[in-house]
Structure formats: structure tokens, C-alpha cells
Amino acid sequence: MKTYLMTPGPTPVAPETQLTMAQPMIHHRAPQFMEILAEVREGLKYLFQTQQEVLMFAATGTGAMEGAVANTLSAGDTALVVDGGKFGERWTELCNVYGVKVDRLEVTWGRAVDPKEVARRLDGNPAIKAVFVQANETSTGVQHPVKELAEVTKSRPGTILVVDAISALGGYELPMDAWSIDVMVAGSQKAMMLPPGLAFAALSPKAWEFVKTSTLPKYYFDFAKQRKSQEKNQTPYTSAVSLTLGLGEVLARIKKVGLEKIFAHNRRLSLATKAAVQAMGLELYARDYPSDVLTAILAPAGVDGQKVVSELRKRGIWIAGGQAQAKGKIFRIAHMGYIDELDLLGTIGGLEAVLNELGYKVAYGAGLKAAQEVLSKEAAA
Ligand SMILES: Cc1ncc(COP(=O)(O)O)c(C=O)c1O
């Protein structure tokens, strides 16, 4: 049976990438690998839309999140954490581990943060050195308004904006330099179309100044050491060779297609999914700023969201359930990276069948019709 991976990470990996990663092993200090690393460094700058070095680590995204805290702050510093979901919580947990005081800005799950509230908090406490936020809160399917948040932090020399773009980068517009994002972290297994295992972080000149004064302990995730090594087309320790080869292939393809077209593709699939949801009489979980890279859907009354997930799995379709307080209440469908129109239509068709089986009556084809109407109207990228 075929597997359709429609989860917001990991996402499908293209055959071209798989073949590239299957090449015979080469040594990470070989000139051939250094040439690849040079190309990868350029490709990452294109993807992050930055002039700065993009650091890469053999880790999952959380490693880069941890590095972002450990490299910019010191024990006793205060950070403002936007906490509107499972991944917002992670910033608080990381700060707690490192002795960073947290001013927690709680956002109702399914809502986006109000940048005015962030400004008010910063006005109230000028000692806040960093604002931590998700670009895309994967647990709720909400995009926080990063551009507006950066407007708030860019005029404050003592405060940096740290953005977890793990499920956003490569999915929709997030130009790091143009928007004045200070630290942006990402992971390989979502819109970057790679297996899990690489984490990324890029820092603005302002954030690099913070690195100079940070006294928190760090060893593997030492950003300054990593940058120095990468500038010589090396990594300080053994490189994740096969993943890096795959990354080179993906980045070349992203550059060839162009970010704009990729973002338009994801948006088109997102609009089709949202139209299908509405046509099936279902509701989005996201109340504001629904995400372009995944759709979180409220399970209809009397239907367990986890059941929807497990029943779809029996058909080979993998979507994600809800996490923590949203467990059983929602289910989530990704539309980013190497996911296409047919994958999506198959998933919507499967969803119609499963909902009927679980007792929620949907006219067969209602969601599919709505999705197809959007897909035919929105030009294919
Ligand atoms: C927004 C966000 N932040 C952080 C993470 C954690 O990343 P990882 O599991 O790669 O460490 C995820 C993974 O789903 C995510 O979506």
C-alpha cells in the first residue's frame, strides 16, 4: 500500500533527493565536500533571504532553538515568550533550563499574538532582551504576524526578535533581512523537503552583538565557533554528509523554481483545503491568520479527532492529530514541500469517507468539489 505523508513534519522527500543522499560516502574534509558546502551556504542564504551566514547543525529543529537561547542570553536575563501552542511552550522550557527569566505572553490556542501587546510588554519592562515566537505555530495552524513583531523590536536596540521558523521557512514569505528578524531557526523535515536531522540558525548583525556578551554555557551549539568553521567551508565536527548532499540538491531545485512559485503553490493547496473544510461543514481551529503550510481542523461534535487520524492511517494517509489541550479535538493536514494537488485531493476524499464512517454525514464529493474549484481557479505554480 502506498503511504501519503500529509503530516506537518516529516514531509515527503523527492526521489531526486533520495538518490542524491544514496551516493557513496565521502569524507567531510574532502575538497569535493567543501565545494558542496560552499554551494549549500549560498543556497541557504537564498532560502533565508539573508546576507548572513546560515549555521547548520546535525540536530533536529529543537537543537537550533536551544542554541538561540544559549548563544544570545545570560543567566538572569529576561525574555518575553509568546506562548500560543505546544511550540511556544518549548521556548519557556528552554529559558527555564538556562536560568533565563520568562515573561510569558499567553495566547489562546488558535489565535495569533497581537503585536501591540508585545509592544506594551516591552514598554513596561525595558530589561527584556529577547522576544521568542513561532512564525508558524504548528500545533494550532496559526501564523504569528512576524513582520509586525519585527517592526516592534527593530527600533529597540536592547531587544532581539527570535523566530522559530521550523515549520514556516520555505513554506511562505519570511524574508529575514528585509523584515529585520534577528534570529531565525529552521529544521530540515518540513517545507525544506528533507529527512529530519538538520537544524539551522541565522543571526542578524544585532543578534551577533548579543552573542559577544552571552555567558550561558554552550559547546556543540556554539554559534561563533560554527560560523568561523563554516566560513572555511567546514563544520567543526563531522558533517552530516548524506543529509548535506540532499540539502544541496533541494536548495538547487528551490533556487531553480524560485521561492515565489513555491509559496504560491503552498498557498493554492492551502486555499483548496480550507474551501474543502468549509464545504464539509467543518471549522478551522485557527481563528486568525490560518497557516499556508498546514490546516488545523476542528473535529465535528461527537467525533474524536484521534479516530479520524487512525482511520485515515488504515488507508495509508498520514495526517496529524491534536497535541496537549487540542488532543482529540482537532486534526491537521499539511500542504507544504513535496506535496502536490493529487496528494491533497486523495486526502480530502479519504477524509470524506472516514467522517461518514465515524457518523458525521458528509455528501461524497462535497469537499473535493470545493477544493477542485479553487485549484482550477488559482493558477498552478
Ligand atoms: C514550530 C515548531 N517548532 C519546533 C519544532 C520541533 O522541531 P524538532 O522536532 O525538529 O526538534 C517543531 C516540530 O514539529 C515545530 O513545528
The ligand as an SDF file (V2000), in Angstrom:
LIG
                    3D

 16 16  0  0  0  0  0  0  0  0999 V2000
    7.0900   25.2470   15.0640 C   0  0  0  0  0  0  0  0  0  0  0  0
    7.9280   24.0980   15.5180 C   0  0  0  0  0  0  0  0  0  0  0  0
    8.9030   24.3290   16.4070 N   0  0  0  0  0  0  0  0  0  0  0  0
    9.6870   23.3400   16.8470 C   0  0  0  0  0  0  0  0  0  0  0  0
    9.5250   22.0520   16.4190 C   0  0  0  0  0  0  0  0  0  0  0  0
   10.4220   20.9840   16.9390 C   0  0  0  0  0  0  0  0  0  0  0  0
   11.2730   20.5660   15.9380 O   0  0  0  0  0  0  0  0  0  0  0  0
   12.0490   19.1930   16.0450 P   0  0  0  0  0  0  0  0  0  0  0  0
   11.0780   18.1180   16.3250 O   0  0  0  0  0  0  0  0  0  0  0  0
   12.6930   19.1060   14.6740 O   0  0  0  0  0  0  0  0  0  0  0  0
   13.0770   19.3350   17.1080 O   0  0  0  0  0  0  0  0  0  0  0  0
    8.5180   21.7580   15.5080 C   0  0  0  0  0  0  0  0  0  0  0  0
    8.2830   20.3730   15.0570 C   0  0  0  0  0  0  0  0  0  0  0  0
    7.1840   19.9800   14.7220 O   0  0  0  0  0  0  0  0  0  0  0  0
    7.7120   22.8080   15.0320 C   0  0  0  0  0  0  0  0  0  0  0  0
    6.7360   22.5780   14.1480 O   0  0  0  0  0  0  0  0  0  0  0  0
  1  2  1  0
  2  3  1  0
  2 15  2  0
  3  4  2  0
  4  5  1  0
  5  6  1  0
  5 12  2  0
  6  7  1  0
  7  8  1  0
  8  9  2  0
  8 10  1  0
  8 11  1  0
 12 13  1  0
 12 15  1  0
 13 14  2  0
 15 16  1  0
M  END
$$$$
